[in-house]
Structures are given as structure tokens and as C-alpha cells.
Amino acid sequence: MVYCMIGKIAEIFKSIQGEGPYQGVEQVFVRLYGCNLSCDFCDTKLDNYQEKASDDVLKEVLNFGEVHSIAITGGEPLMQADFVRELSQKLKANNRKVYLETNGVLPDALKKVIDFVDIVSMDFKLPSAAGGKERWCEHGEFLKIAAQKEVFVKVVITPVTQVGDIFETIKLIKEFKRDVLLVLQPQYPHEEVLKTKLMFYKMLCQLHGLNVKILSQLHKKIGIR
């Protein structure tokens, strides 16, 4: 009997990607339980999970049929990096594209899985918006590893986001991967009050030569998960 790793799975479902440059593409979401951060703007509060073997998760994912990619998300999926590695290997063996959504602060965990990931959607957790300590060093190391594959960076802009965090974001991207796409994502449902701030931050990024876009959360606008 072949041993399978057990993961803590909050849910598995089929929907469309609502964030970043892949908005609108069809994905199967594997949402893993647990997170190492507690961001002030967090919109995914997970309070239960089921323990599932990687083979069982794979079978459930494949039963949804062909989609653009499989989004491994959370919580923070890299808290279960060994499970993510095993599942991703099996997904790749079945010709599925792996899309990793992560808070971008666990570079050592990313090293374990990067060979089996196609797209990395990583956050920069801006201290003024997310709360908690600065994590620029972790983000820099993470981005350096993620740059082996297709990667984009997302920052959530809230009414309390400070311009100093945008300058730190610009500095970090210019140091580690100048051509990476930076997504400025307005906190839902505050898009209207954030318009001026978003345009100002976008202009700052463009003045420094960054590839930047403002993209809202599509899935929330159209009322799906």
C-alpha cells in the first residue's frame, strides 16, 4: 500500500478566479486550513476542516473535469508545505496546472514546492493595512524563489494604507524582480473611497518603472465565492 500524506482541507470547490491577472478563469480551489498571520483585512475566516489523503483530494479535484488550473489556497497553504508538495506532484502527473496563492512570508516552505508550481500569486502584507510587524525581508526572499516560475505580487489597499509602505514595495520589487506585475487590490467594499489613493499609488509605481495594475475582487462584485 502506497502511503499518502494527510492534509487539513477546509473545502474543495469549482469557481472562477476573482483576483489578479487571471480574473475570470475557471479553477478548482483546494482551500487548506490554518494561517500563520492574522491580517486586519482578512476575509477568509476558517473554523473547521476535514483530514484528507492526497490521493482523495486528487480524485475529488479530477472529478470536476478540465479547468484552467488548480488553485491551492488557504488560509496559508505553505503551512502544510509537505502536503502541498505531494499533492502538486500528483496534479502535475495528471497534466493539471498548479496555481499557488500565498501570503509570501514562508520562503523555506516555498523551496519545498516551487518545482511543482506553475503560477505563484503572492501577497505583500503592508504593515499599515495588514497590521502586525514588517515582513519585507521574508517577502524579498520569497520573491527571489518565486521568480523561478510565473509570479505576480498583490497588495491590498485599505483606507489606512500608508504611502511609506508603497515606497517599500517599490524598493523591494526593483531589488528582486523589477518586471513582476504588481496588483493594487482595493479592499472590498471600499473601492469608491479608495479611488484617489489607488490612482496616486499607481502613479508612484509607474514613475519608478513598475508594471502595475489596479484590480478589484471580481468574485465579490458578482456575488460568487
N, C-alpha and C positions, 0 to 999 in steps of 0.2 A: 504494500500500500504506500502510495506517494504522500508524503507529509505536506500539508498546506498550512500556511500561516493564517492566523485568525485576526481579523480586523474589527474595530468598533465602528459600525456603519449606522449613521443616523437615518439615511434614506437613499434610495436609488430611483430616479425618475427621468423621463424624457421631456425636453422642453427646447427653447431656443436660448442662445447666449444673449444676455442683456447688457453686458458691459464690454467696453474696449472695442478694438478694431474688428472683432468677429461678431459684432452685434447681428442678430438675426439668423445665424447659422444654427442648424439643428444639432443638438448634442444629447448624450445620455450623461446625467450628472450622478457621480458617486460621491455623496457627502459623508465625509468622515467626522467622527465625533471628537471633540476636545480642541482646545486652543491654548496657546501659551501667552496670549495677550488678552487685554480687556479694554478694547478701544471705546472711547466715549460715543462714537457714532455707529457702533456695531449694530447690524440689522439681521444677524443670524444667531439667535439665542437657541442653543441646542440643549435639551434637558433629558434626552433618552437616546438609546442606541440598541442595536442588536449585534451580537457577535456572529460574524460570518466568515467562513473559509474563503480564501481567494478564488478557489475553483467555483464556489457557489456564486460569488459576486460576478465572476466572468460569465457564467451561464446566464445569469439574470440580465447582464448588460447585452450579451449577444442576442437575447430573445427580443430586444427592441428593434433589431434589424439594422440596416445601414444608416449611419448618420455621419455628419462631418467629422466629429471627434468625440472622445470620451473625456469629460471634464472631471478631474479628480480635485475635489474641493473640500471645504470644511465650514466652520472651524478652521483648523490649520492641519492639512493633511500630512505635512512633514513631521508632525509629532509621532506619526506611525510610519516612519520612513522605510523600515524593512518590509512592511506590508505593502506599501505603495510600490516599492521596487519589484516585489514578486508579482503583484497584480499587473503592473505596467509591462513587465516582460511577457506575461501571458496575453495581454492585449495586443502587443506588437506581433507576437507569434500568430495572432488571428487577424493581422492586417488592419488593426484599428489605430488611429492617430490619438496620441495621448496629449491632453491639454491640462497643464498643472496650474491651479490657482493657489497662490500662497502669499503670506504676509511678508515674505522676503527677509526674515531675520535668522534663519537657521541654515547657514551655509554648509556646515558639516553634514547635515541631513540631505541637502540638495546633492552633494557629491555622490551619495549612495544611489540616487535615482536618475541623474541627468542623462545617462546613456540611453535611457528608455523613455525619454520625454521628447515630444516634438515641439511644443509651444509652452513657454513659461509666461504666465500672467502674474507679475509680481507687484506688490504694493510698496510704496514708501510711506511709512507711518509718520506723518508730520506731528511733532510733539504738541504743537499748538492746537491741532484738531483732534488727534487720537488720545491725547493725554499720556501720562507716563514719561519715561526717560527718553533721551535721544538715542536713536539706533542707526546713526549714519555709518558707523564702522561695519556693523553687520550687513546693512544694505549694500555697501560697497563691495564687500567680499562676496555677497550673494550674487550681485550683478555680474561680477567678473566670471563666476562659474556659469551662470545662466547664459552668458553671451556665447557659449559654445553652441547654443541652439537658437531658434527664433524666440525672441523675448520682447515684451513691452512692459513699461512701467506705468502704474496708475497711482495717482494721489487723489484722495478725497478732499474736496474743498468745502469747508463749512463756514458758517458766519463768524467763527472765531479763528480761522486760519490766519496766521501772521506772515507777512511778506518775507521775514527773515528765513522762514522755512523754505520758501520758494528759491531764495538765493542759495541755500544749502543743497537743495535738489539740483539746481543748475550746476553747481560746482561738482557734485558727485557724478552726474551724468557725463560732464565734459572730461572728467578724470578716467572713468571706466568704460564708457561706451557712448561716444558723442552722437552716433547716428540712431540710437534707440528711440522708438516712439514713446513720447510722454503723453499720457492721457490725464487731463484735468477733469475729474468727475464731481459735479456738484452734488452735495448731499440732498437726497430726496426727503421732503418735498420743498426744498428751499431754492429751487432753480431761479425763480424770478428775482428774489432779493440778492442773489449772488451774481447776477449778470455783469455788473460793473467790475466786481472783484475778479471774476473769471477772465474778462477781456484784458484787464490790466496784467494779470499774471501770464496770460498767453503772450501778450506783447513783450514782457520781460524775457520770457523764454526764447522767443523768436529773435530778439535783439542779440542774444547770446548764441544764436545759430542752432538752436534745438528744433527737432521735429516734434511739434506739439499740436494736440487736438483737444477740443472740449467735447466730451461725450457724456450724455446723461444715461441713467439706467433705464434702458428701453423696456425691460420686463415689468418694471413698476408702473411705467406710463401706460402700458396696455393691459395691466392687471393680471399678469400671469406670474408664476413663480420661476 
